[in-house]
Amino acid sequence: MAKSPGLFMKTRFLENQIDEFLDCINEASLIFQHAVKIYLEDGYSEDFEASTNQVNAVETNGDKLRRNIEAQLYEQTLIPDLRGDVLKLLEDLDNLINIMQANCYRFAIERPEIPAEYHKGFFRLTETVISSVDSVVMAARAFFRNIEAVRDHNSKVLFYETEADKISTKLKIQIFSSDLPKVEKVHLRYFTERIDELANEAEDIADSLAIHTIKRSV
C-alpha cells in the first residue's frame, strides 16, 4: 500500500514545528518518569527539583510552539476543513505536558510518604502511563505524516491505558488493605489517580484521533 501524503507536505516549516512540539511531549515524558524514580528513591531532593524545572522549561517551549503553529494555520489559511480538529488535537496533546507538570508540583508541595513496598507499583504505573503517552504521540505523528498508521498506534494506547488501570487498581487495593492511617491511604490513592490520569488523557486523545482520521479519509 502506498504511503499517504502528509497533511502539510507543502509547508515544511510548519511540519517541522509540529514535530518539535511532539518532541516536547516525548521529552517531558522522559523527564517526568525520571522525576518519579528520583522521588521514590530519595524523596524530595535537589535532583527532583531540577527535574521539575526541566519539565517547566519544556512546557514553556511547548506552549510557544503550539501558539506559533496555531498562528500559521490561521495566517496561511491552511486546511480550513480540518483546522478546528487540528487545533483541538494540539491543545489536548499540550495538556499531557500540563498534567506532568502539575504532578511534579504536587509531589514537590505535598511530599507524600510512599512506603517502600509500594515503590515498585508506583514506578510500574508511571512506566505504563508514559508508554501510553509515547504511543499517542506516535499516533499524532502518523496523523500528520502517514494516516494509515494511526490505528496501529492507537491500539497500543488503549492497551497501555488498560494496563495502567489494572496496576492502579491493584495498587489501591494494596494500600487500603494495609495498616496505614486512613489519611495516608487517601493521600497515596490521590497520587495513584493523578499519575493514572495521564493514561486516561492519552486514551481520550486516541479516541479523538480515530474520529479525525475517519474525517480525513472520507
Backbone torsions as a table, in degrees:
resi	resn	phi	psi	omega
1	MET	NA	132.6	-179.8
2	ALA	-70.5	142.5	178.8
3	LYS	-69.9	135.7	-179.0
4	SER	-72.0	151.3	177.9
5	PRO	-68.7	149.8	178.1
6	GLY	-67.7	156.9	-177.9
7	LEU	-67.2	-31.8	-177.7
8	PHE	-121.2	40.5	-173.4
9	MET	-60.4	-24.1	-178.9
10	LYS	-97.2	2.9	-178.6
11	THR	-128.4	77.2	-172.2
12	ARG	-61.3	-40.1	-178.4
13	PHE	-62.3	-43.2	179.1
14	LEU	-65.6	-41.5	178.4
15	GLU	-60.1	-40.9	178.9
16	ASN	-66.3	-37.2	178.7
17	GLN	-66.8	-38.0	176.4
18	ILE	-64.0	-40.7	176.1
19	ASP	-60.4	-43.0	179.3
20	GLU	-63.2	-39.7	179.1
21	PHE	-63.3	-44.3	178.5
22	LEU	-66.9	-33.4	175.4
23	ASP	-61.4	-35.5	178.3
24	CYS	-60.4	-40.2	179.6
25	ILE	-65.6	-43.4	177.0
26	ASN	-61.0	-41.9	-180.0
27	GLU	-64.5	-45.3	178.6
28	ALA	-60.6	-37.0	179.6
29	SER	-62.0	-46.8	179.7
30	LEU	-61.7	-43.4	-178.8
31	ILE	-67.0	-43.0	-179.0
32	PHE	-63.2	-43.9	178.7
33	GLN	-60.1	-42.5	178.0
34	HIS	-65.3	-38.3	-180.0
35	ALA	-62.7	-43.0	178.2
36	VAL	-63.3	-41.5	178.0
37	LYS	-59.3	-44.5	178.3
38	ILE	-61.6	-44.5	-177.9
39	TYR	-63.4	-42.0	-179.6
40	LEU	-64.8	-34.2	-177.5
41	GLU	-83.0	-40.1	-170.4
42	ASP	-126.4	-1.9	-174.5
43	GLY	71.8	-160.7	178.0
44	TYR	-69.8	127.9	-174.6
45	SER	-149.6	175.6	176.9
46	GLU	-62.6	-37.2	179.1
47	ASP	-65.2	-40.1	177.9
48	PHE	-65.3	-42.6	178.6
49	GLU	-61.4	-39.0	178.5
50	ALA	-64.1	-39.7	178.0
51	SER	-65.2	-40.2	177.0
52	THR	-60.7	-41.9	178.1
53	ASN	-64.2	-35.8	178.0
54	GLN	-65.6	-42.9	177.7
55	VAL	-61.6	-40.3	178.3
56	ASN	-60.1	-43.5	-179.4
57	ALA	-64.4	-41.6	178.6
58	VAL	-65.1	-40.9	179.4
59	GLU	-62.2	-41.1	178.5
60	THR	-63.5	-44.2	178.7
61	ASN	-65.2	-40.3	178.7
62	GLY	-62.7	-41.3	177.7
63	ASP	-62.0	-42.9	-179.8
64	LYS	-62.6	-45.1	179.3
65	LEU	-63.2	-43.1	-179.0
66	ARG	-61.5	-43.1	179.4
67	ARG	-64.9	-39.4	178.0
68	ASN	-63.2	-41.5	179.1
69	ILE	-63.7	-45.3	180.0
70	GLU	-60.9	-42.1	179.9
71	ALA	-62.2	-42.4	179.7
72	GLN	-65.2	-37.7	179.3
73	LEU	-61.1	-36.6	179.1
74	TYR	-81.1	-45.7	-175.0
75	GLU	-65.3	-35.7	-178.2
76	GLN	-96.6	6.3	-179.3
77	THR	45.2	49.8	-179.3
78	LEU	-85.2	149.0	175.7
79	ILE	34.2	59.2	-176.7
80	PRO	-56.2	-32.2	-178.4
81	ASP	-72.8	-25.8	-176.1
82	LEU	-112.8	-0.3	-172.5
83	ARG	-57.3	-46.2	-179.1
84	GLY	-59.3	-42.0	179.0
85	ASP	-64.3	-42.2	-178.7
86	VAL	-66.9	-42.2	178.9
87	LEU	-62.2	-42.3	177.9
88	LYS	-64.9	-39.7	178.8
89	LEU	-61.5	-45.2	-179.6
90	LEU	-63.4	-40.1	178.6
91	GLU	-65.5	-41.1	179.8
92	ASP	-66.4	-41.0	177.9
93	LEU	-64.5	-40.2	178.3
94	ASP	-61.4	-31.9	179.9
95	ASN	-64.2	-25.5	176.4
96	LEU	-61.1	-43.5	177.5
97	ILE	-65.7	-38.8	179.4
98	ASN	-60.4	-39.9	179.3
99	ILE	-65.6	-42.6	178.6
100	MET	-63.7	-42.5	178.0
101	GLN	-61.9	-46.6	-180.0
102	ALA	-60.7	-39.4	179.8
103	ASN	-66.7	-38.2	175.6
104	CYS	-60.2	-43.5	178.2
105	TYR	-63.9	-39.1	179.4
106	ARG	-61.5	-44.8	177.9
107	PHE	-62.5	-42.0	-177.1
108	ALA	-67.2	-38.2	-176.0
109	ILE	-83.4	-46.8	-172.5
110	GLU	-89.9	-25.7	176.1
111	ARG	45.6	63.3	-178.6
112	PRO	-62.8	144.1	174.2
113	GLU	-87.6	110.6	-177.5
114	ILE	-108.1	107.0	179.9
115	PRO	-57.2	149.7	-174.3
116	ALA	-56.8	-32.7	-176.9
117	GLU	-67.4	-13.2	178.9
118	TYR	-105.3	-1.5	-178.9
119	HIS	-59.8	-45.9	-178.9
120	LYS	-60.4	-43.0	-179.5
121	GLY	-64.4	-43.2	179.2
122	PHE	-65.0	-39.4	-178.6
123	PHE	-73.5	-37.4	176.0
124	ARG	-62.2	-40.0	177.9
125	LEU	-62.8	-44.2	179.7
126	THR	-62.7	-45.9	178.5
127	GLU	-57.7	-41.4	-175.6
128	THR	-70.8	-42.8	179.4
129	VAL	-67.4	-33.1	177.4
130	ILE	-67.9	-34.9	175.3
131	SER	-63.1	-37.0	178.3
132	SER	-68.0	-38.8	178.0
133	VAL	-65.3	-46.4	179.4
134	ASP	-59.6	-38.8	-179.0
135	SER	-68.2	-39.0	-179.8
136	VAL	-72.2	-28.9	174.2
137	VAL	-65.6	-41.4	177.0
138	MET	-64.2	-36.7	176.8
139	ALA	-64.2	-40.1	178.7
140	ALA	-66.4	-40.6	176.5
141	ARG	-60.3	-42.0	-179.5
142	ALA	-65.0	-36.5	179.4
143	PHE	-58.5	-37.8	-178.6
144	PHE	-84.8	-24.7	-171.2
145	ARG	-118.2	-35.5	-173.0
146	ASN	-152.7	80.9	-166.5
147	ILE	-61.6	-23.9	179.9
148	GLU	-64.8	-21.1	-176.4
149	ALA	-88.7	-6.6	-176.5
150	VAL	-59.1	-44.8	-175.4
151	ARG	-60.0	-42.6	-179.2
152	ASP	-62.7	-43.3	179.2
153	HIS	-69.1	-38.0	177.8
154	ASN	-60.8	-37.7	-179.9
155	SER	-63.1	-32.4	177.5
156	LYS	-71.3	-37.2	176.5
157	VAL	-58.2	-47.6	-178.5
158	LEU	-64.4	-37.9	177.7
159	PHE	-61.7	-50.0	-177.2
160	TYR	-68.1	-32.9	177.6
161	GLU	-65.1	-40.8	177.4
162	THR	-64.1	-42.2	178.1
163	GLU	-64.0	-39.8	178.7
164	ALA	-62.7	-40.1	177.4
165	ASP	-61.5	-41.5	179.4
166	LYS	-63.4	-45.7	-179.3
167	ILE	-65.1	-43.5	179.8
168	SER	-61.3	-44.9	-179.9
169	THR	-63.8	-45.1	179.1
170	LYS	-61.2	-42.1	-179.3
171	LEU	-64.3	-42.9	-179.6
172	LYS	-67.4	-36.3	176.6
173	ILE	-62.5	-43.6	178.8
174	GLN	-62.6	-42.4	-178.8
175	ILE	-63.8	-46.8	-176.2
176	PHE	-79.7	-8.1	173.6
177	SER	-92.6	-3.3	-176.8
178	SER	-85.6	178.3	178.5
179	ASP	-96.0	13.5	178.7
180	LEU	-63.7	150.8	174.1
181	PRO	-58.8	148.7	-175.1
182	LYS	-55.8	-40.3	-177.0
183	VAL	-64.2	-34.8	178.5
184	GLU	-72.3	-36.5	176.4
185	LYS	-60.7	-45.6	-179.6
186	VAL	-64.0	-39.3	179.9
187	HIS	-63.9	-44.0	179.6
188	LEU	-68.3	-36.6	176.0
189	ARG	-61.7	-42.0	-179.8
190	TYR	-58.2	-46.6	-179.0
191	PHE	-70.0	-33.1	174.8
192	THR	-60.6	-46.3	-177.6
193	GLU	-70.4	-32.7	179.5
194	ARG	-70.0	-35.9	175.7
195	ILE	-69.6	-43.7	-179.4
196	ASP	-63.0	-23.8	180.0
197	GLU	-57.2	-31.1	178.9
198	LEU	-60.7	-44.0	179.6
199	ALA	-67.1	-37.5	177.9
200	ASN	-63.7	-41.4	178.3
201	GLU	-65.5	-41.0	178.4
202	ALA	-62.1	-39.3	178.0
203	GLU	-63.9	-42.2	178.4
204	ASP	-61.0	-40.4	178.7
205	ILE	-66.5	-41.1	178.2
206	ALA	-60.7	-40.4	177.4
207	ASP	-61.9	-42.9	178.1
208	SER	-65.0	-41.5	178.6
209	LEU	-60.1	-37.6	179.2
210	ALA	-61.8	-41.0	178.6
211	ILE	-69.1	-44.5	178.7
212	HIS	-59.8	-37.4	-179.3
213	THR	-65.2	-41.2	177.6
214	ILE	-62.3	-43.2	-179.3
215	LYS	-63.8	-36.6	178.1
216	ARG	-70.5	-24.4	-173.7
217	SER	-88.5	-16.2	-176.7
218	VAL	-91.2	NA	NA
